[in-house]
């Protein structure tokens, strides 16, 4: 699939005090191809108590693009990375659980600095099967609707699968200017039929689409259906992805 970036939306482990779970995570990420970009966001299950000085998530996270100069906080629980693929410059944020609102204004400033980049938010807690979570409701107002180059949000945390596009009128003329593609996918409560499922997002800047492929290499199965469902099945084509707005030079390809 010519994959250029792997995202993990948090809860890498179930119990952050169990060292063997972190060892399992390190071994699992090591199976990815050499040279793969990796970006993760800390989930609530990856956190220790606030008074605990240890940082197993930071000590074990596989992120390949972390640069402390691009971090919101000294530890780097929230940071961004940039790269260009297929003629499109990307701006991707890692936003850890519990730090979303504190970092909202900083994310807006970075988005303004990189206004010619296609913005992606990777975070843990944002939407669920009922709509926006309490954090999501605040973040969509404070950041997503304030930064016109944010076009994609991915999250986990809640159980199930949700697709919730957000249409935004940036210039206030009553006509929508962009669609933010937003999706949550988390099948952790299905230990049998949910094994190994991941989402492959294929970007086509020329057609301005994102093809969403839901696949389990463990089960060798396309498409996951649960009692909620997002209607994606094995393949779903999202139009009006906003990629064309940021396309520069070079021969665009699907990634």
N, C-alpha and C positions, 0 to 999 in steps of 0.2 A: 504493500500500500504506500510505499515511499513515505513512511511515517517520520516526521521531523521533531515531534514533541510528544511526550507522555505526561499526562496530568493525573494526579491522585487528589481527590477532594476530601481526604481526611478519614480518621479512624483507621489508620494503618494497622494498629493493634487493637485488641479489645481491652487488655489490662496493661497500662503503661508501667506497672511495677514488676511485671514478669519479663526478665531479661531474655528468656528464650523466644518470646514473641517478637522482640526487636531483632534478634538474630535471624528468625524466620523471615522478617521483612527485608533485611539486608540481603539474604540469600535469594529471595524472590526477585527483587529489583535487579540483582546481578545477572539474571537470566535475559534481560533486555540486551539488544545488540550494542556492541561497542560504539561509542560516539553518539548514542541517543540522548537528546535533551530530555531532562526529567525535572518536573516542578511539582511540588506537593504543597498541601495546606494542612495545618494541624487541626485535627478533630478533637471533640471533647474527650474521646476515649484515649487520645494520645497525650493528655495533660495529666500532670501530677497536681497535688494540692498547691495552692498559691504560695504557701509558706515553705514548700520544699525547694531547696536550691538546685536540685539536679535537673538536667535538661535532656532526657533520653530522646525526645523527638529531634532536637537540634543535633544531638550527638550522632544520631543514626539516620537522619533523613538523607535520601539519595540525590537531592537536588544538585544538578550539574551547573546551573546558571547563577547561583547565588553570588552577589557582589555586595559587601557591606556598604558601599557607597550608594547603593540603590535601595537601601532599607529605610523603613519608617522608624524602627525602634533599634536600640543598640544590639539586641540579641538577633534581630532579623526574622521575627515572627511574621512580619509583613514586608514584602519586598517586590520589586518588579524586574523583569528582564525584557530585552528587545532583540529582535532578529528579523531578517527578511527572507521570505521564501515565495517563489512563484511571482515575483514582482510586487509583493505586498509586504510592507513593514508592519510587524506585529509588536504590540505592547501587552505583556501578560503579567498579571498580578497574582501573587500568592498571599492570601489573607487568612490568617489563622483564627480559629474559633475564639470568640470573646474579645477580639480586637477590631472588629469590623467598623463599629461606629467611631471609635477613637481615631481610626485611620482615614475616615471618609474624606475630610478636607484635604489631607495629604494626597490621596488618590486623585482628587480633582486637580490639584496643582500639577501632578505628574502628567495627567492626561492633557492638560493645557500645554505643557512643555513638549509633549510628543503628539500634538494635535493631528499630525499627518500619519499616525500609526493606528492600525486596527486594534481596538482595545478589547481584552479578554479578562474577565474576573474569574479566578479559580478560588473558591472558598467552600467552607463546610456547611454553614447554616444560612439558607436564603429563602427557598420555597419548599412547600410540602404539598400533600394531596389536598389540603384545604385552601391553598393559595400561598400568599406570602407569610413567612413566619414573622414574629415581632421584630426580629433583626432585619429581615428582608424588607418589611414595610418602611423602616427608617432608611435603609441603605438605598432603596430604589428612589426615594425622594432626595436624599442628601448627595448621592453620587451618580447613579445611573442616569437620572433625568438631567443632571447638571453637566455631564461630560458627553458631548455629542459623538466622540469617537469610541465609546463603549458600545460594542455590537454583539457580544457573546458573554453569557454568564453560565458557569457550570457549578453544581454543588452536589452534596450528598446529605448526610445527617439523618433526615427522615427516611422511613422505609417506603419502598415502592418506586414508581417512575412517574415523572410529571414533565409536561412541556407547557410553558407559559410565556409566549412571546409578549413583549411589552412595546406597544406603539407609542412613539413620542413626537410631540410637536415642539421642535427646538426653537423656532422663530416666532411662535405665538400667533401664526396667521390662521389657525384653525385647520390646517392641513398637516397630516402626519409627515414627518421628515425622515424617520428611520424606524426600523423594527429591531429591537434587541432580542436576539434568540436566547432563551433561557431554559435550561433543562436540569432536572434532578434525576439521578439514577442511583439506586442503592438497594441491592437484593440480599443484604446480610441476614435477613430473617428467614431466608429460604436456603437451608444448608444442603439441600439435595438438588432441586431443579435450578437453583441460582448459582451453582458453582462456576466460578471463573468468568462470569459475564463482564464484558467491557464495552465501551462505546468507541467506535472509530469514526472520526469526523473527517470527511474528504472535502477540502475547500477547492472550489472552481471559480477563480476570480473573473474569468471571461463570462461565464454564465451567471455569475453572482449567486451561486448556490452553495449550500453545505449538504452533502449526503451523509446521513447518520446511519451507521451500520452497527447493529447490536449483535454481538457474537461472543460465544464462549469457546475458547480454544480447548478447554478442559472437556466439554461435552461435544465439541465440534457441531455446534448448533447455532443457527441464526434466529434471532427473535426471542424475546422473553415476554411472557404474558403473566400479569398478576391481576389481583382483584380490582386494582385501580386502573392501570393501563394508561399509556400516553398515545396509543394508536400508531406507534412507530413500526412495530413488527420487526422484521429483519433489516429492512431498508426503508428509509424515509428521506425524501428530498425537501429541504427547506429553501424556499426562494426568498429573494430580497434580503440576502445575507449582509449586504453592505460592503462586500469585498471590493467591488468595482470602484467605490468611492475613494479607495486608497491605492489602487493599482498604479504603479509607476512605470518603470522601464523593464525590459527583458521579456522573455517568452513565458507567460503565465502557464502553470501546470497545476493539475489537481494534486493536493498534498494531504 
